[in-house]
Amino acid sequence: MATAAAVFPKAMPNAQKVYEVSRADLPVSCPLPDMMLWNSHPRIYLPIEATGRAKCPYCSADFVLVN
């Protein structure tokens, strides 16, 4: 499976509401590393490992861990 960086090349922040990420993408941050940060919220790291899901408290984007 492609990594989040490959699936969302230079994506605008928060362009989607659900992002699928793999274990290779850990640790997961919002916005994702390849998103343009100039018009987004501060980067935060999301605790997704335990449950496989996380929600960004700034933009409400959902992240789902896929294997």
N, C-alpha and C positions, 0 to 999 in steps of 0.2 A: 504494500500500500504506500502511496506517496505521503511524504511528510506535509505538515501544515504549510511550511515555507514553500514547497513546490506547488501545492494546490492553490495557494493564495499569493502569487507573486506581486509584491508591492501593492497589496490590497489596501483599500481605504479602511480606516479603523471602523469597526462596528458596522460594516456593510452587510453583514449577515447577523442572524440572531442565534444560530447554532453552528458550532465548529466542531468537527471531528478531529481529534488528535491521537497520535500513537505514542507508545512508550518511548520511541526514539525522539519525540518532541519534548519530553520532560526535562526540566521543570516547565510547566505551562504558565505563560504570562499573558495578560491582556493589557494593552494590545499585543498581538503576536509580533515576533521579532521583525518580520518583513512589512509590517504596516507602517504607514507614514505617521509619525508621532506629532507633527507640528499642529494638528488640529484635533487631538484626542486627549483623553484623560491620562494621568500619570500611570506608568507601568506598574502593575502589581502582579505578584505571583499567586497562583490559585492552587489550593490543596485538593488535587483531583485524584491522587493515588488511592486513597482509602475507599472511596465510594464509586469512582469512575465517572463522576459528574461534578461540575462546579459552575457557579454563576458569578459573573463579574458584578461587584457591588456598585460600580460606577455606571456601566452601560447596560447591564442585565443580559449580556451575551451569555449563552449557555455553551459549555465545553463538555464534550463527551469523549471519554477515553475508549478507543477501539484497539483491539489487539491484532 
